[in-house]
Amino acid sequence: MQRREFIAGLGGAVAWPLAARAQQAAMPLIGVLTPGSPGQIGYEAAFRTGLGEMGYAEGRNVTIEFRWAQSDLSRLPELAADLVRRQAAVLVTGGTPAAIAAKAATTSIPIVFSLGSDPVQFGLVASLNRPGGNVTGVIDMDVELVSKRLGLLQELVPHAERIAALVNPASQIAETVNKNVQTAAAAIGRPVEIFNAASSGEIDMAFAAMVQKRSDAILVGPDPLFADRRVQLISLAARHAIPTIYPSSARLFAEAGGLINYGTDNADRMRQIGIYTGRILKGERPADLPVMRPAKFEFIINLQTAKLLGITVPATLLATADEVIQ
């Protein structure tokens, strides 16, 4: 009898871990695809907060796996295909190239994107209000905000005659960014010269060219490469004492010493993406979820950097800033 009880108990001990593993395997998998590097975005907590509002917690009833392209956009199709093979329940993508790679990899798995450009233009959705298909998400208007940033830069350094814009020519939104830069330049009545950089080495070369052309101020265009290389950009701007305004990832640039930043409140945007992901896990279809526009924006000034550059920030800018880093 004791031997039979022992064997039965052993069988139960073996079965319990198997059942636990089966339960864990049954958790829906969220695959997160981004062109950047770990720690670049810095808003994973906000994404998890949005999921939590829909009743999902990582490790309890959902699994999250990240795939990082490390600024090598050619890796995105391979990484997207890997998440599809792993039967992800939802794909969450950051940036236009990642969203395009995910859409090419699957027509059935729901995709929730975060974009700085028009998703209709790139064929990701049929329209903003009625996306259709398996794709929806949140747009951060990063490209559309180029004009606003250029206006803030002019207000900060009103005597700047030679303004430079840094653009990644390899980006799928480069042409749109260039057009917005020229439109914004016409609006302020100042010429803006565009400099191209698609790698770390080319960023160094672009800054050398800006210095040679005696640029008075720089507008950094929206691109994951520039967010990934933010320390390099900020160091070069400081070394050459050129006032520079940076794109959306506001807190990342500002905390690294960036002078001035204006863009979408990324924490709120990622929370909304988490909510959309949770709604889809509960059974809603991407086709029925309108593409959302941002509701909050951030304007951050690094006053310490301004003092190092010898810039007196106008009181009007200080009064309208959401945060001033002393």
Backbone hydrogen bonds in HBPLUS format (Angstrom, degrees):
<---DONOR---> <-ACCEPTOR-->    atom                        ^
c    i                          cat <-CA-CA->   ^        H-A-AA   ^      H-
h    n   atom  resd res      DA  || num        DHA   H-A  angle D-A-AA Bond
n    s   type  num  typ     dist DA aas  dist angle  dist       angle   num
A0005-GLU N   A0001-MET O   2.92 MM   4  6.20 161.8  1.96 155.5 160.4     1
A0006-PHE N   A0002-GLN O   2.92 MM   4  6.08 150.0  2.01 141.7 150.2     2
A0007-ILE N   A0003-ARG O   2.96 MM   4  6.26 161.4  2.00 151.8 155.8     3
A0008-ALA N   A0004-ARG O   2.92 MM   4  6.12 160.6  1.96 149.0 154.8     4
A0009-GLY N   A0005-GLU O   2.83 MM   4  5.98 155.2  1.89 143.8 151.2     5
A0010-LEU N   A0006-PHE O   2.83 MM   4  6.08 152.4  1.91 147.5 155.6     6
A0011-GLY N   A0007-ILE O   2.89 MM   4  6.14 155.2  1.95 146.9 153.6     7
A0012-GLY N   A0008-ALA O   3.00 MM   4  6.33 151.4  2.09 144.3 151.7     8
A0013-ALA N   A0009-GLY O   2.92 MM   4  6.20 149.8  2.01 144.4 153.2     9
A0014-VAL N   A0010-LEU O   2.93 MM   4  6.24 146.1  2.05 147.5 156.4    10
A0015-ALA N   A0011-GLY O   2.90 MM   4  6.08 156.5  1.95 145.4 152.6    11
A0016-TRP N   A0012-GLY O   2.95 MM   4  6.08 153.8  2.02 148.9 154.1    12
A0019-ALA N   A0015-ALA O   2.82 MM   4  6.07 157.0  1.87 157.4 164.1    13
A0020-ALA N   A0016-TRP O   2.89 MM   4  6.12 157.1  1.94 151.2 158.3    14
A0021-ARG N   A0017-PRO O   2.81 MM   4  6.03 155.8  1.86 148.3 154.5    15
A0022-ALA N   A0018-LEU O   2.89 MM   4  6.09 154.1  1.96 144.6 152.1    16
A0023-GLN N   A0019-ALA O   2.89 MM   4  6.13 154.6  1.96 147.7 154.3    17
A0024-GLN N   A0020-ALA O   2.95 MM   4  6.20 154.3  2.02 144.6 151.6    18
A0025-ALA N   A0021-ARG O   2.83 MM   4  6.05 156.3  1.89 148.7 155.3    19
A0026-ALA N   A0022-ALA O   3.02 MM   4  6.19 134.5  2.24 137.4 149.1    20
A0026-ALA N   A0023-GLN O   3.20 MM   3  5.09 129.1  2.47  90.7 104.1    21
A0027-MET N   A0024-GLN O   3.13 MM   3  5.46 157.2  2.18 106.5 113.5    22
A0063-THR N   A0028-PRO O   2.92 MM  35  6.17 168.8  1.93 161.8 162.6    23
A0089-ALA N   A0029-LEU O   2.69 MM  60  5.34 148.1  1.78 142.4 153.5    24
A0030-ILE N   A0063-THR O   2.72 MM  33  6.08 165.5  1.74 161.5 166.0    25
A0065-GLU N   A0030-ILE O   2.94 MM  35  6.32 162.8  1.97 165.9 169.0    26
A0031-GLY N   A0090-VAL O   2.96 MM  59  6.34 163.2  1.99 165.7 167.2    27
A0092-VAL N   A0031-GLY O   2.75 MM  61  6.09 164.8  1.77 158.8 163.6    28
A0032-VAL N   A0065-GLU O   2.83 MM  33  6.13 168.8  1.84 159.8 162.5    29
A0067-ARG N   A0032-VAL O   2.75 MM  35  6.03 147.4  1.86 172.3 176.1    30
A0033-LEU N   A0092-VAL O   2.74 MM  59  6.13 160.4  1.78 163.4 170.4    31
A0094-GLY N   A0033-LEU O   3.01 MM  61  6.48 144.1  2.14 158.0 164.1    32
A0034-THR N   A0067-ARG O   3.10 MM  33  6.44 163.0  2.13 171.9 177.1    33
A0069-ALA N   A0034-THR O   3.01 MM  35  6.35 151.0  2.09 152.5 160.5    34
A0071-SER N   A0035-PRO O   2.64 MM  36  5.29 154.5  1.71 156.0 164.8    35
A0070-GLN N   A0036-GLY O   2.87 MM  34  4.82 141.2  2.02 147.1 134.4    36
A0040-GLN N   A0037-SER O   2.94 MM   3  5.42 158.2  1.99 140.4 141.3    37
A0047-PHE N   A0043-TYR O   3.16 MM   4  6.54 153.1  2.24 148.3 155.8    38
A0048-ARG N   A0044-GLU O   2.93 MM   4  6.25 158.1  1.98 150.6 156.3    39
A0049-THR N   A0045-ALA O   2.87 MM   4  6.12 141.3  2.02 140.9 152.4    40
A0050-GLY N   A0046-ALA O   3.06 MM   4  6.39 155.3  2.13 146.8 151.6    41
A0051-LEU N   A0047-PHE O   3.06 MM   4  6.42 157.3  2.11 147.7 154.0    42
A0052-GLY N   A0048-ARG O   2.84 MM   4  6.02 154.0  1.90 143.5 151.1    43
A0053-GLU N   A0049-THR O   3.00 MM   4  6.34 143.1  2.14 146.1 155.5    44
A0054-MET N   A0051-LEU O   2.93 MM   3  5.25 140.9  2.09 104.2 116.1    45
A0056-TYR N   A0051-LEU O   3.01 MM   5  5.21 166.1  2.03 131.9 130.3    46
A0055-GLY N   A0052-GLY O   2.92 MM   3  4.87 161.5  1.95 104.5 109.5    47
A0060-ARG N   A0057-ALA O   3.04 MM   3  5.46 154.7  2.10 125.5 133.1    48
A0061-ASN N   A0057-ALA O   3.16 MM   4  5.95 167.3  2.17 160.8 163.9    49
A0059-GLY N   A0062-VAL O   2.83 MM   3  5.80 157.1  1.88 166.6 168.6    50
A0072-ASP N   A0069-ALA O   2.94 MM   3  5.34 162.3  1.97 117.2 122.7    51
A0075-ARG N   A0072-ASP O   3.03 MM   3  5.88 167.9  2.05 125.7 129.5    52
A0076-LEU N   A0073-LEU O   3.16 MM   3  5.51 158.0  2.21 111.0 117.3    53
A0079-LEU N   A0075-ARG O   3.00 MM   4  6.25 161.4  2.04 159.2 165.2    54
A0080-ALA N   A0076-LEU O   2.84 MM   4  5.99 159.5  1.88 157.4 163.0    55
A0081-ALA N   A0077-PRO O   2.93 MM   4  6.08 159.1  1.97 146.9 152.6    56
A0082-ASP N   A0078-GLU O   3.03 MM   4  6.26 145.4  2.16 141.2 150.4    57
A0083-LEU N   A0079-LEU O   3.20 MM   4  6.50 154.2  2.27 144.7 150.1    58
A0084-VAL N   A0080-ALA O   3.03 MM   4  6.34 149.1  2.13 146.8 156.0    59
A0085-ARG N   A0081-ALA O   2.92 MM   4  6.18 155.6  1.98 146.3 152.7    60
A0086-ARG N   A0082-ASP O   3.05 MM   4  6.31 140.3  2.21 139.6 150.4    61
A0088-ALA N   A0083-LEU O   3.26 MM   5  5.90 156.5  2.32 157.0 162.0    62
A0087-GLN N   A0084-VAL O   2.92 MM   3  5.06 154.6  1.99 108.8 113.7    63
A0091-LEU N   A0110-PRO O   2.87 MM  19  6.26 163.2  1.90 157.0 162.7    64
A0112-VAL N   A0091-LEU O   2.79 MM  21  6.24 159.6  1.83 162.0 169.0    65
A0093-THR N   A0112-VAL O   2.96 MM  19  6.33 156.1  2.02 144.0 150.8    66
A0114-SER N   A0093-THR O   2.88 MM  21  6.17 125.5  2.19 141.7 157.9    67
A0095-GLY N   A0114-SER O   2.77 MM  19  5.89 164.3  1.80 170.8 174.8    68
A0099-ALA N   A0095-GLY O   3.17 MM   4  6.41 158.4  2.22 150.8 157.2    69
A0100-ILE N   A0096-THR O   2.97 MM   4  6.17 161.8  2.00 160.6 165.3    70
A0101-ALA N   A0097-PRO O   2.98 MM   4  6.15 156.7  2.04 144.6 151.1    71
A0102-ALA N   A0098-ALA O   2.94 MM   4  6.13 156.9  2.00 147.8 153.8    72
A0103-LYS N   A0099-ALA O   2.96 MM   4  6.16 161.3  2.00 148.5 153.5    73
A0104-ALA N   A0100-ILE O   3.01 MM   4  6.18 149.2  2.10 143.4 151.7    74
A0105-ALA N   A0101-ALA O   3.10 MM   4  6.25 131.3  2.35 135.3 147.8    75
A0105-ALA N   A0102-ALA O   3.05 MM   3  5.03 130.1  2.31  94.0 107.9    76
A0106-THR N   A0102-ALA O   3.18 MM   4  6.46 135.4  2.39 148.4 158.4    77
A0111-ILE N   A0134-ASN O   2.78 MM  23  6.08 151.6  1.85 163.6 172.3    78
A0136-THR N   A0111-ILE O   3.01 MM  25  6.39 154.0  2.08 157.3 165.0    79
A0113-PHE N   A0136-THR O   2.86 MM  23  6.30 156.4  1.92 142.9 148.4    80
A0138-VAL N   A0113-PHE O   2.89 MM  25  6.21 160.1  1.93 153.7 155.7    81
A0115-LEU N   A0138-VAL O   3.00 MM  23  6.47 157.3  2.05 149.4 156.7    82
A0140-ASP N   A0115-LEU O   2.53 MM  25  5.92 163.5  1.56 167.1 173.5    83
A0143-VAL N   A0116-GLY O   3.11 MM  27  5.81 166.6  2.13 149.0 149.3    84
A0124-LEU N   A0119-PRO O   2.92 MM   5  5.21 150.2  2.01 169.1 163.1    85
A0123-GLY N   A0120-VAL O   3.04 MM   3  5.10 164.7  2.06 109.5 112.8    86
A0126-ALA N   A0131-PRO O   2.83 MM   5  5.02 178.5  1.83 135.9 136.2    87
A0291-VAL N   A0128-LEU O   2.76 MM 163  4.93 154.7  1.82 154.4 157.1    88
A0292-MET N   A0137-GLY O   2.95 MM 155  6.40 157.8  2.00 156.8 156.1    89
A0139-ILE N   A0292-MET O   2.93 MM 153  6.33 163.7  1.96 175.6 176.7    90
A0145-LEU N   A0141-MET O   3.00 MM   4  6.16 133.0  2.23 149.9 162.3    91
A0146-VAL N   A0143-VAL O   3.18 MM   3  5.66 166.7  2.20 117.4 119.4    92
A0149-ARG N   A0145-LEU O   2.96 MM   4  6.25 160.9  2.00 157.5 162.5    93
A0150-LEU N   A0146-VAL O   2.95 MM   4  6.20 158.7  2.00 151.9 157.8    94
A0151-GLY N   A0147-SER O   3.05 MM   4  6.28 152.0  2.13 144.9 152.3    95
A0152-LEU N   A0148-LYS O   3.03 MM   4  6.34 153.6  2.10 147.7 154.5    96
A0153-LEU N   A0149-ARG O   2.88 MM   4  6.14 154.9  1.94 150.2 157.5    97
A0154-GLN N   A0150-LEU O   3.00 MM   4  6.22 153.2  2.07 143.9 150.6    98
A0155-GLU N   A0151-GLY O   3.02 MM   4  6.27 149.0  2.12 141.3 150.0    99
A0156-LEU N   A0152-LEU O   2.92 MM   4  6.16 145.0  2.05 143.7 153.3   100
A0157-VAL N   A0153-LEU O   2.93 MM   4  6.14 160.3  1.97 151.1 155.8   101
A0160-ALA N   A0157-VAL O   3.09 MM   3  5.68 163.7  2.11 125.8 126.7   102
A0216-ASP N   A0162-ARG O   2.62 MM  54  5.26 157.6  1.66 148.7 157.0   103
A0193-GLU N   A0163-ILE O   2.97 MM  30  6.45 153.0  2.05 163.0 161.4   104
A0164-ALA N   A0217-ALA O   2.89 MM  53  6.25 168.7  1.91 156.1 159.0   105
A0219-LEU N   A0164-ALA O   2.77 MM  55  6.18 154.0  1.83 151.6 160.4   106
A0165-ALA N   A0193-GLU O   2.88 MM  28  6.11 150.3  1.96 151.0 151.5   107
A0195-PHE N   A0165-ALA O   2.76 MM  30  5.98 169.2  1.77 173.6 173.7   108
A0166-LEU N   A0219-LEU O   2.89 MM  53  6.31 156.1  1.94 152.6 159.1   109
A0221-GLY N   A0166-LEU O   2.80 MM  55  5.60 155.4  1.86 153.9 160.6   110
A0167-VAL N   A0195-PHE O   2.94 MM  28  6.24 161.9  1.97 163.0 168.5   111
A0197-ALA N   A0167-VAL O   2.98 MM  30  6.24 146.6  2.10 146.9 152.6   112
A0171-SER N   A0168-ASN O   3.18 MM   3  5.64 163.5  2.21 114.2 119.3   113
A0174-ALA N   A0171-SER O   3.26 MM   3  5.20 167.1  2.28 105.8 107.7   114
A0177-VAL N   A0173-ILE O   2.90 MM   4  6.15 160.5  1.94 158.3 164.5   115
A0178-ASN N   A0174-ALA O   2.87 MM   4  6.10 164.0  1.90 155.3 159.4   116
A0179-LYS N   A0175-GLU O   3.05 MM   4  6.30 158.7  2.10 146.6 151.9   117
A0180-ASN N   A0176-THR O   2.99 MM   4  6.23 160.5  2.03 149.9 155.2   118
A0181-VAL N   A0177-VAL O   2.87 MM   4  6.11 153.1  1.94 152.9 160.7   119
A0182-GLN N   A0178-ASN O   3.04 MM   4  6.32 162.4  2.08 151.1 154.7   120
A0183-THR N   A0179-LYS O   2.93 MM   4  6.15 156.5  1.99 149.4 156.4   121
A0184-ALA N   A0180-ASN O   2.89 MM   4  6.01 158.7  1.93 145.9 151.8   122
A0185-ALA N   A0181-VAL O   2.84 MM   4  6.06 152.4  1.91 147.2 155.4   123
A0186-ALA N   A0182-GLN O   3.03 MM   4  6.24 154.9  2.10 143.6 149.4   124
A0187-ALA N   A0183-THR O   3.10 MM   4  6.36 144.4  2.24 138.9 148.8   125
A0187-ALA N   A0184-ALA O   3.10 MM   3  4.97 118.4  2.50  90.4 105.9   126
A0188-ILE N   A0184-ALA O   3.14 MM   4  6.51 144.7  2.27 148.1 155.9   127
A0189-GLY N   A0185-ALA O   2.95 MM   4  5.99 116.9  2.36 137.2 153.8   128
A0190-ARG N   A0185-ALA O   3.13 MM   5  5.38 150.9  2.22 150.8 152.0   129
A0203-ILE N   A0199-SER O   2.96 MM   4  6.25 138.4  2.14 144.6 156.1   130
A0203-ILE N   A0200-SER O   3.17 MM   3  5.13 127.2  2.47  92.9 106.7   131
A0204-ASP N   A0200-SER O   3.27 MM   4  6.70 154.9  2.34 148.5 153.2   132
A0205-MET N   A0201-GLY O   3.14 MM   4  6.48 156.5  2.20 143.6 150.1   133
A0206-ALA N   A0202-GLU O   2.78 MM   4  5.94 153.4  1.85 144.3 151.6   134
A0207-PHE N   A0203-ILE O   2.99 MM   4  6.25 159.1  2.04 151.0 155.6   135
A0208-ALA N   A0204-ASP O   3.02 MM   4  6.26 154.4  2.08 145.6 153.0   136
A0209-ALA N   A0205-MET O   2.98 MM   4  6.26 150.7  2.07 144.9 152.6   137
A0210-MET N   A0206-ALA O   2.90 MM   4  6.20 150.7  1.98 145.8 154.4   138
A0211-VAL N   A0207-PHE O   2.90 MM   4  6.12 161.3  1.93 152.6 156.8   139
A0212-GLN N   A0208-ALA O   3.00 MM   4  6.20 156.6  2.06 142.0 148.8   140
A0213-LYS N   A0209-ALA O   2.91 MM   4  6.14 146.4  2.03 142.9 152.0   141
A0215-SER N   A0210-MET O   2.98 MM   5  5.37 166.4  2.00 146.7 150.5   142
A0214-ARG N   A0211-VAL O   2.97 MM   3  4.80 151.0  2.05  98.5 107.3   143
A0218-ILE N   A0243-PRO O   2.90 MM  25  6.35 152.3  1.98 154.1 161.8   144
A0245-ILE N   A0218-ILE O   2.99 MM  27  6.47 157.2  2.04 161.2 166.5   145
A0220-VAL N   A0245-ILE O   3.03 MM  25  6.23 175.6  2.03 172.7 174.1   146
A0226-PHE N   A0223-ASP O   3.10 MM   3  5.50 122.3  2.45 107.0 119.5   147
A0227-ALA N   A0223-ASP O   3.28 MM   4  6.69 151.6  2.36 148.8 157.0   148
A0228-ASP N   A0224-PRO O   2.90 MM   4  6.10 155.3  1.96 150.3 157.3   149
A0229-ARG N   A0225-LEU O   2.90 MM   4  6.12 136.1  2.10 141.0 153.6   150
A0230-ARG N   A0227-ALA O   3.41 MM   3  5.02 151.5  2.50 106.0 102.8   151
A0233-LEU N   A0229-ARG O   3.00 MM   4  6.33 163.0  2.03 157.6 162.7   152
A0234-ILE N   A0230-ARG O   2.89 MM   4  6.04 167.9  1.90 154.1 157.2   153
A0235-SER N   A0231-VAL O   2.93 MM   4  5.98 156.3  1.98 145.3 152.2   154
A0236-LEU N   A0232-GLN O   2.99 MM   4  6.17 159.0  2.04 149.5 154.8   155
A0237-ALA N   A0233-LEU O   2.95 MM   4  6.17 160.9  1.99 150.1 155.6   156
A0238-ALA N   A0234-ILE O   2.98 MM   4  6.12 153.8  2.05 143.8 150.7   157
A0239-ARG N   A0235-SER O   2.84 MM   4  6.00 159.9  1.88 148.4 154.4   158
A0240-HIS N   A0236-LEU O   3.04 MM   4  6.18 156.4  2.10 148.6 153.6   159
A0242-ILE N   A0237-ALA O   2.94 MM   5  5.16 160.3  1.98 147.2 152.8   160
A0241-ALA N   A0238-ALA O   3.14 MM   3  4.80 153.2  2.22  95.0 103.1   161
A0246-TYR N   A0260-ILE O   3.08 MM  14  6.51 157.7  2.13 154.1 159.5   162
A0250-ALA N   A0248-SER O   2.24 MM   2  5.17 132.8  1.43 126.5 108.3   163
A0252-LEU N   A0249-SER O   3.10 MM   3  5.63 120.1  2.48 111.9 126.4   164
A0253-PHE N   A0249-SER O   3.26 MM   4  6.55 161.4  2.29 160.4 165.8   165
A0254-ALA N   A0250-ALA O   2.92 MM   4  6.07 175.0  1.92 164.3 165.9   166
A0255-GLU N   A0251-ARG O   2.88 MM   4  5.73 164.6  1.91 143.6 148.5   167
A0256-ALA N   A0253-PHE O   3.16 MM   3  5.17 130.7  2.41  94.7 108.1   168
A0258-GLY N   A0253-PHE O   2.73 MM   5  4.98 155.0  1.79 146.8 141.7   169
A0257-GLY N   A0254-ALA O   3.06 MM   3  5.21 159.4  2.10 105.5 111.6   170
A0302-ASN N   A0259-LEU O   2.81 MM  43  5.00 176.9  1.81 150.8 150.6   171
A0261-ASN N   A0300-ILE O   2.95 MM  39  5.21 147.3  2.06 155.6 161.6   172
A0300-ILE N   A0261-ASN O   2.95 MM  39  5.21 153.1  2.03 142.5 151.1   173
A0263-GLY N   A0298-GLU O   2.99 MM  35  5.47 153.4  2.07 150.0 158.1   174
A0298-GLU N   A0263-GLY O   2.64 MM  35  5.47 168.3  1.65 170.0 174.2   175
A0265-ASP N   A0296-LYS O   2.97 MM  31  5.33 168.8  1.98 125.8 123.0   176
A0269-ARG N   A0265-ASP O   3.05 MM   4  6.35 155.5  2.11 148.7 156.5   177
A0270-MET N   A0266-ASN O   2.85 MM   4  6.01 164.2  1.88 150.5 153.7   178
A0271-ARG N   A0267-ALA O   3.03 MM   4  6.20 145.9  2.15 139.7 149.3   179
A0272-GLN N   A0268-ASP O   3.04 MM   4  6.31 153.4  2.11 144.9 151.4   180
A0273-ILE N   A0269-ARG O   2.99 MM   4  6.35 147.8  2.10 144.8 154.2   181
A0274-GLY N   A0270-MET O   2.95 MM   4  6.20 150.8  2.04 142.2 149.7   182
A0275-ILE N   A0271-ARG O   2.96 MM   4  6.30 150.0  2.05 146.5 154.9   183
A0276-TYR N   A0272-GLN O   2.94 MM   4  6.23 161.2  1.97 149.7 154.1   184
A0277-THR N   A0273-ILE O   2.91 MM   4  6.11 157.1  1.96 146.4 153.1   185
A0278-GLY N   A0274-GLY O   2.96 MM   4  6.19 156.5  2.02 145.0 151.1   186
A0279-ARG N   A0275-ILE O   2.90 MM   4  6.19 153.5  1.97 150.1 157.7   187
A0280-ILE N   A0276-TYR O   2.99 MM   4  6.25 153.1  2.07 147.9 154.6   188
A0281-LEU N   A0277-THR O   2.98 MM   4  6.27 155.1  2.05 146.7 153.9   189
A0282-LYS N   A0278-GLY O   3.04 MM   4  6.27 135.4  2.24 139.0 150.7   190
A0284-GLU N   A0279-ARG O   3.10 MM   5  5.76 162.1  2.13 147.9 142.2   191
A0283-GLY N   A0280-ILE O   2.88 MM   3  5.09 157.0  1.94 106.2 113.7   192
A0288-ASP N   A0285-ARG O   2.97 MM   3  5.48 150.0  2.07 113.6 122.1   193
A0289-LEU N   A0286-PRO O   3.03 MM   3  5.14 161.9  2.07 109.3 115.2   194
A0322-ASP N   A0299-PHE O   2.74 MM  23  5.23 142.7  1.88 139.9 152.7   195
A0323-GLU N   A0299-PHE O   3.38 MM  24  6.79 149.6  2.48 152.6 152.3   196
A0301-ILE N   A0323-GLU O   3.08 MM  22  6.52 161.4  2.12 157.1 161.9   197
A0325-ILE N   A0301-ILE O   2.80 MM  24  6.18 160.4  1.84 159.8 165.7   198
A0306-ALA N   A0302-ASN O   3.10 MM   4  6.46 155.0  2.17 146.3 153.9   199
A0303-LEU N   A0325-ILE O   2.73 MM  22  5.62 129.3  1.98 140.4 156.4   200
A0307-LYS N   A0303-LEU O   2.99 MM   4  6.24 153.9  2.06 147.5 153.1   201
A0308-LEU N   A0304-GLN O   3.11 MM   4  6.40 153.2  2.18 143.7 151.0   202
A0309-LEU N   A0305-THR O   3.00 MM   4  6.27 142.0  2.14 145.7 156.1   203
A0311-ILE N   A0306-ALA O   2.80 MM   5  5.01 167.6  1.81 155.1 151.5   204
A0310-GLY N   A0307-LYS O   3.05 MM   3  4.88 149.8  2.14  95.8 105.2   205
A0317-LEU N   A0314-PRO O   3.06 MM   3  5.48 127.1  2.35 106.9 119.1   206
A0318-LEU N   A0314-PRO O   3.17 MM   4  6.56 162.5  2.20 153.0 158.0   207
A0319-ALA N   A0315-ALA O   2.90 MM   4  6.03 151.8  1.98 147.2 154.6   208
A0320-THR N   A0316-THR O   3.27 MM   4  6.42 138.2  2.46 134.4 143.7   209
A0320-THR N   A0317-LEU O   3.17 MM   3  5.26 129.3  2.44  96.8 109.7   210
A0321-ALA N   A0317-LEU O   3.04 MM   4  6.11 124.5  2.36 146.2 160.0   211
